[in-house]
Amino acid sequence: YVGRARVGTKHTLTFDAKSHRSFELAQLQFLPPLSFGVLSSSQRLSCYLHLQSIESEPPLTADKMPAQKIETGHNDIIHDVSMDYYGKRVATASSDSTIKIIGLGHNSTSQHLATLTGHMGPVWQVAWAHPKFGSALASCSYDGRVIIWKEVSPNEWTQSHSFDDHKSSVNSISWAPHELGLCLACASSDGDISVHTARPDGGGWDTARIERAHPVGVTSVTWAPALGLFGPDGPEPVWKLASGGCDNTVRVWKMENGNWKMDCFPALQMHGDWVRDVSWAPNLGLPKSTIASGSQDGTVVIWTVGKEGEKWEGKVLKDFKAPVWRVSWSLTGNLLAVASGEKKVTLWKEAVDGEWEEVTTVDQ
């Protein structure tokens, strides 16, 4: 299943976007266990809970898709949505400087659980940590701060730690695969990427920095998946990141001897404008790595590489003729969702011959 996926199944999710008719789609994410979330530049969050098999049914039209509409209580634009590991709670980030925690119940019910305040500007992204580290949430903001939130008792949250070492807006955050420990990568408009790693003894955090990762600004960051982190000599984990920036490039980074170094030469460049989002696909043991990048120029590029040290190859998925805001892989890695400024969400899969085909679309 898409979400908490079972290998080998071929399902996709369909969704109703009618409530966002007059707005651009700003964010999307495959959400566990059987849901798909879409955000627009409105104050309404919709989580879509309809599962459709692409093998046995034709794509459904938007007016046939049941959807759970969640009133978040935000007073301004919502920029991000993230669902926890168990699919029971949603966190939202907004320009009103707050984060909302919303519980999802049976029969399409929802309940406001908490409002987190602490940022002094728009909150761009939120991300749940893996539950092995407890109930923890990270957020990043225009104010240049990254906050780690901990749930100390049911629905009672506190700021566990705050990072304020960036000079400009922190635009994107991404938790590392849990096998690497509690580790958070942060991308900033100051051109740097910071990587914060919690010490195993609970004695604080260690911070590494990739300076001038994208000198004119970093827009997005994503980790290589856990299943793709083992080198040719055995199960020694390899730390890898990918980032997108205002220099129109995608860059891959690797930790070697305690230092982060660029792992692609030259930088991956097929876009003609800012790279708005990057997403590293789960590889499920396949002998290749895949990264999707979406750009202000309207294109989505699929980057692939085989063995360690080989050259990345890029292929344009499609020119959407409008800015691409987000790209998101299903947890099986076989479906890619794209949200663009043409008021559409499209889902894509790779065919046996290596070509990508659109499996469903929702028009605004």
BELJOMO-V743099 format. One line per field, one symbol per residue. ss: DSSP state (2 for helix, 1 for strand, 0 for the rest). psi: psi as a letter, one per 30 degrees, with the letter a starting at -180 (. if undefined). burial: + if it has 16 or more other C-alpha atoms within 10 Angstrom, else -. A space follows every 50 residues. Layout:
ss=???
psi=???
burial=???
This chain:
ss=00000000001111000222000011111110001111110001111101 11100000000222000111100000011111100000111111000111 11110000011111111000001111110022200111111000011111 11100111111110000001111110022200111111000011111100 00001111110000000111111002220100000010011111100001 11111100111100000100000011111100000000111111100011 11111000000011111110000111111000000111110001111111 00000111111110
psi=kkbilkkflillkllkgffgeglkkfklkkklehlkkkklhlgkkkkkgk kkkfefklkllefgjkkjkjjfglgakkflkkklefgfkkkkklfgglkk kkkkalhhllkkelkkkflgakkelkkklkffgajkkklllffglkkkkk jfljgjkljelkkhfkfakjfklkklkfffajkkkkklffflkkjkkkkf gggakkklkjkhejfgkkflkkkklefggklfgahjkkjklklllfgglk kkkkkkhgkkkkgkkaljjflgakjekkkkkkfhgkhlkkkkkklffflk kjklkclkflkkkkkkeljfglkjekkkklffgfkkkkklfghkkkkklk legfkkkkfllkk.
burial=+++++----++++++++--+---+++++++++++++++++++++++++++ ++------++-+--+-++++-+-+-++++++++++-+-++++++++++++ ++++-----+-+++++--+-++++++++++----++++++++++++++++ ------+++---+--+-++++++++++---+++++++++++++++++--- ---------+--++-+++++++++++-++---------++++++++++++ ++++-----+-+++---+-++-++++++++++++----++++++++++++ +++++------+-+--+--+--+++++++++++++++++++++++++++- -----+--++++-+
